[in-house]
């Protein structure tokens, strides 16, 4: 299951806050802030999709993520590689490094990360 763009934006705030009441989530948005009813609708949809849950304190709900940010984005990147690059990580890497405007230092940093992962796999 996947989040819509507006749900994903709200989820970013919840990942950052870890636990939050509705007022905390509204405060996390830049101006112009969405309507509380919009955020409430998004929270309900995200709970229905099992991305978040909440604890009740009287009439208030404290929301928290059920899905880790890293797990969510890992699934998306793997799906992207599978669906758009024929399940070829090297085709994805080739596209990523040539189609984006990365500087030489950013490419060097990527190379260090990849070299480090190669060393871990060999060990």
DODO-691943 format. One record per atom (N, C-alpha, C, O): residue in three letters; z, y, x. Coordinates in steps of 0.1 Angstrom, whole numbers, plus 5000, padded with zeros to 4 digits. Last residue first. Layout:
BEGIN
ALAZYX ...
//
This chain:
BEGIN
UNK503549095335 UNK504949055339 UNK505448935331 UNK506548885333 UNK501349185322 UNK501149085334 UNK502449025338 UNK502548925344 UNK502249355304 UNK501649235299 UNK501549135310 UNK501549015308 UNK503149565320 UNK504149495312 UNK503549365307 UNK504249255307 UNK500749655331 UNK501749595340 UNK502749515332 UNK503249415336 UNK499549755308 UNK498949645315 UNK499949575324 UNK500049455324 UNK501249965302 UNK501249855293 UNK500549735299 UNK500949625296 UNK500650135324 UNK501950085322 UNK502049965313 UNK502749865315 UNK497950195319 UNK498250115331 UNK499650055330 UNK499949945335 UNK498350345295 UNK497550215295 UNK497950135307 UNK498150015306 UNK499750565306 UNK500250485295 UNK499650345294 UNK500350245293 UNK497850655324 UNK499150615329 UNK499850525318 UNK500450425322 UNK495750735306 UNK495550625316 UNK496850575322 UNK497050455323 UNK497050945293 UNK496650825286 UNK496450705295 UNK496850595292 UNK497151125314 UNK498351075308 UNK498150945300 UNK498950855300 UNK494451165319 UNK495251105329 UNK496551045324 UNK496950935327 UNK493851295295 UNK493151165298 UNK493951095309 UNK494150975308 UNK495251525299 UNK495651445288 UNK495051305290 UNK495651205287 UNK493951635321 UNK495351595323 UNK495851505311 UNK496651415313 UNK491451685310 UNK491551585321 UNK493051545323 UNK493251425325 UNK491751705274 UNK491651765288 UNK491751655298 UNK492151545295 UNK489851615246 UNK490951585255 UNK490751655269 UNK489651645274 UNK488551635220 UNK488451735231 UNK489651725240 UNK490451825242 UNK486951335210 UNK488051435209 UNK487951525221 UNK487251495231 UNK484951155216 UNK484751245204 UNK485851345202 UNK485751435194 UNK485851015238 UNK484651095239 UNK484551195228 UNK483951305229 UNK488250885231 UNK488250965244 UNK486951055245 UNK486951155252 UNK487650755207 UNK488750855208 UNK488650945220 UNK488851065219 UNK485550585214 UNK485250695205 UNK486350805206 UNK486050925207 UNK486950425232 UNK485750495237 UNK485450615227 UNK485250725232 UNK488850315216 UNK489250395227 UNK488050485232 UNK488250595236 UNK487250175198 UNK488150275193 UNK488450375204 UNK488350495203 UNK486149985215 UNK485250075208 UNK486050195203 UNK485550315203 UNK488549855222 UNK487749925233 UNK486750025226 UNK486550135232 UNK489349735199 UNK490149845204 UNK489449925215 UNK489650045216 UNK487549625173 UNK487449645187 UNK488249765192 UNK487849875190 UNK487149585146 UNK488349525152 UNK488249525168 UNK488849445174 UNK485049755140 UNK484849615141 UNK485949535148 UNK485649435155 UNK485950015135 UNK485449985149 UNK485349835151 UNK485449785162 UNK486850045109 UNK485850135114 UNK485250105128 UNK484150155132 UNK488649835104 UNK487649875094 UNK486549965099 UNK485449955095 UNK490349805127 UNK489649695121 UNK488449735112 UNK487449675113 UNK491150065133 UNK490449985143 UNK489649875137 UNK488549845140 UNK492450115108 UNK491350205113 UNK490450125123 UNK489250125122 UNK494549935109 UNK493549925099 UNK492250005102 UNK491149965099 UNK495950025131 UNK495349895132 UNK494249875121 UNK493249815124 UNK496750275121 UNK495850275132 UNK495150135134 UNK493950125137 UNK498350185099 UNK497150265097 UNK496150265109 UNK494950255107 UNK500350045112 UNK499549975103 UNK498250055100 UNK497149995099 UNK501450255127 UNK500850145134 UNK499950065125 UNK498850025129 UNK502550415107 UNK501350465114 UNK500750355122 UNK499450355124 UNK504650245097 UNK503650305089 UNK502350345096 UNK501250305092 UNK506150195121 UNK505550085114 UNK504350135105 UNK503350075104 UNK507050465127 UNK506250385136 UNK505450275129 UNK504350245132 UNK508650515104 UNK507450595107 UNK506450525116 UNK505250515114 UNK509750245084 UNK509850325096 UNK508550395099 UNK507450345096 UNK510650245050 UNK509550215060 UNK509750305072 UNK509750425070 UNK512550355035 UNK512550215036 UNK511550165047 UNK511750055052 UNK514250675038 UNK513050585039 UNK513350445041 UNK514450405046 UNK516350805011 UNK516150765025 UNK514950675026 UNK514550605016 UNK517951054991 UNK516850964994 UNK516850925009 UNK517351005017 UNK520451084969 UNK520251104983 UNK519151004987 UNK519350884986 UNK520751244938 UNK520251134945 UNK520051164960 UNK519351274963 UNK523251354914 UNK522351374925 UNK521951244932 UNK522651144931 UNK525151314895 UNK523851344890 UNK522851364901 UNK521651384899 UNK526951094915 UNK527051174903 UNK525651194897 UNK524951094895 UNK524850994937 UNK526151054938 UNK526351144926 UNK525851264926 UNK522950714945 UNK523350814935 UNK524750864938 UNK525650784940 UNK520450664970 UNK521850634966 UNK522250744956 UNK521850864958 UNK517150534971 UNK518150644970 UNK519450584967 UNK519550474961 UNK514050474990 UNK515150434980 UNK516150554980 UNK515950654987 UNK510550444998 UNK511850514999 UNK512850444988 UNK512350374979 UNK508550274994 UNK508550345007 UNK509850415009 UNK510350435020 UNK507950144970 UNK508950084979 UNK508850144993 UNK509150075003 UNK506550264950 UNK505750194960 UNK506650124971 UNK506150064980 UNK508550384937 UNK507850274930 UNK507050194940 UNK506850074938 UNK509150584956 UNK510150484953 UNK509550364946 UNK509850244949 UNK506850734953 UNK507150674966 UNK508250564965 UNK508150464972 UNK507050824927 UNK505950744931 UNK506250664944 UNK505850554945 UNK509450974929 UNK509350864920 UNK508250774924 UNK508450644925 UNK508551174948 UNK509651084951 UNK509650964942 UNK509950854947 UNK506651304932 UNK506251234945 UNK507351134949 UNK507051024953 UNK508251414912 UNK507151314909 UNK506751234921 UNK506651114920 UNK509851584927 UNK510451474920 UNK509451374916 UNK509751254917 UNK507851764936 UNK508651684946 UNK509251564939 UNK509251454944 UNK507251874912 UNK506151814920 UNK506851714930 UNK506451604931 UNK509651994904 UNK509051884896 UNK507951804903 UNK507851684901 UNK509952194923 UNK510852084923 UNK510351964915 UNK510551854918 UNK506752294937 UNK507752304926 UNK508652184927 UNK508252074931 UNK506552364973 UNK506052304960 UNK507152314950 UNK508352344953 UNK506552684989 UNK507252554986 UNK506652494973 UNK506352574964 UNK504252855009 UNK504952844996 UNK505352704993 UNK504652604995 UNK506852785033 UNK506352865021 UNK504852865021 UNK504252865031 UNK507452445043 UNK507152585046 UNK506752655033 UNK506452595023 UNK510052215034 UNK508752265033 UNK508552405037 UNK509452485035 UNK512852185035 UNK512052145047 UNK510552195046 UNK509952195057 UNK513752255010 UNK513952345021 UNK513152315034 UNK512852405041 UNK513152014997 UNK512452144993 UNK512652245004 UNK511652315007 UNK514951845009 UNK513551825010 UNK512751945007 UNK511751985014 UNK517351955001 UNK517051945015 UNK515551925017 UNK515051985026 UNK517251914973 UNK517252054978 UNK516952054993 UNK516352154998 UNK517251634971 UNK516051704967 UNK516051844973 UNK515051894978 UNK518851505001 UNK518851534987 UNK517551614984 UNK516951664993 UNK518251265027 UNK518151395021 UNK518251405006 UNK517751314999 UNK518051115058 UNK518551105045 UNK518551245039 UNK518851345047 UNK516051185078 UNK516651045077 UNK517251025063 UNK516950915057 UNK514551405085 UNK515851425080 UNK516751295079 UNK517951305080 UNK512151285093 UNK512751375102 UNK514251395098 UNK515151395106 UNK511451135070 UNK511651065083 UNK512451155093 UNK513351105100 UNK511151345052 UNK512251245050 UNK512551165063 UNK513651135066 UNK508851475062 UNK510151545061 UNK511351445060 UNK512351465066 UNK507051265059 UNK507251325072 UNK508651395072 UNK509451385082 UNK507051235031 UNK507651125039 UNK507951175053 UNK508951135059 UNK505551465024 UNK506951455020 UNK507651345028 UNK508851365032 UNK503151385035 UNK503751505039 UNK505251505036 UNK506051545044 UNK502551155019 UNK502751145034 UNK503451265040 UNK504351255049 UNK502251274995 UNK503351174997 UNK503651165011 UNK504851155016 UNK499851415000 UNK501051484996 UNK502351394998 UNK503451445001 UNK498151195006 UNK498351305016 UNK499651375012 UNK500451405021 UNK499650884995 UNK498650994993 UNK498951105004 UNK500051095010 UNK500250575012 UNK500650705006 UNK499550805005 UNK498650805013 UNK499450235004 UNK499250355011 UNK499850475004 UNK499950474992 UNK500049885008 UNK500050005000 UNK500050125009 UNK500550125020 
//
